[in-house]
Amino acid sequence: MRVKVKYFASMRELFGVSEEEYEIEEGAKLVDLLLNHIPRRHVHVADIWRSKVEGFMKGEEASYIVIVNGDRAGLDQELKDGDVVAVLPPVGGG
């Protein structure tokens, strides 16, 4: 099955693309996409990416926001064919 991932701001700069599609296995969860599929494709920045994902996993306030089909998603959310995952940087206020 295929899912689309959209990157914004610093993530777009890190990967050099604004969106891409991934072929993932049936039953894959969001955590599988974040920790396995994305780093395999972007080996040159995999360590940076994993450190950002670890912050998200720990629930750090300044971590990135991950949205699936317009709704905030948990790491254990099972992905479905055609899902759109958006990775957004922390939002600053002022």
Secondary structure, DSSP 4 states (H G I P E B T S, - for coil): -EEEEEE-THHHHHHT-SEEEEE--TT-BHHHIIIIIHHHHTGGGHHHHHHHHHHHHHT-TTS-EEEETTEE--TTPBP-TT-EEEEEPPPP--
